[in-house]
Amino acid sequence: TDFKLLITSESTRERDILNYINSSSENNFLIGSIMKSFFDFGHHEGHIFSEFPLGTSFKVDYLLLGLNSHGWHFVFIELEAISGQITTKNGDFGTVLRKGSSQIKDWEIWLEKNFNYLTEFFLRKIKPNDSLPTEFYNYDRTRVHYVVVAGRRSDFNDRTYRLVRESKSENIHYIHYDKLLDACDA
């Protein structure tokens, strides 16, 4: 596929991937596969928002909204570089993954203080007489998840995967682009 060719090129940048996905609504499955493959919500309803603003402070590459029997959930996604210092020699997070982790921390702090911005944003998107579900009014960190996509499978080793597993308790998922490709084929 074109996406596979894109992620195999050393010269591909984060923006190239974002542009490719955003170039056609048919490419939404690349991001939508994250909800399908890594979370247990979204099977009732799901929505994708590209380059979602968090006020004037931040811009999230993608926001996924997913609905299940427990209500709505929010997945904030950061695409990072395919190559570079993804991990260190021993498997710790390298510069690229640490950058993604830092961005998530910034978003988390911002959301705790400014969740009402999301409420206002979505109120502007619905019909005048409609209302938002209660999940859109109060910040509940158990409904907020984060994903960083960076590097390739070869960048991750046993230690990296351990760090990835540990981060899930904080609702943070780190995946490589090969895993995203695998999710699309599933």
Salt bridges, closest charged atoms under 4 A:
ASP16 OD1 - ARG13 NH2 3.34
GLU45 OE2 - HIS47 NE2 2.78
GLU51 OE2 - ARG15 NH2 3.11
GLU80 OE1 - LYS99 NZ 3.25
ASP92 OD1 - ARG159 NE 2.53
GLU108 OE1 - LYS105 NZ 2.88
GLU108 OE2 - ARG141 NH2 3.63
ASP140 OD2 - ARG143 NE 3.66
GLU166 OE2 - ARG162 NE 3.01
ASP178 OD1 - ARG152 NH2 2.64
ASP182 OD2 - ARG153 NH2 2.26
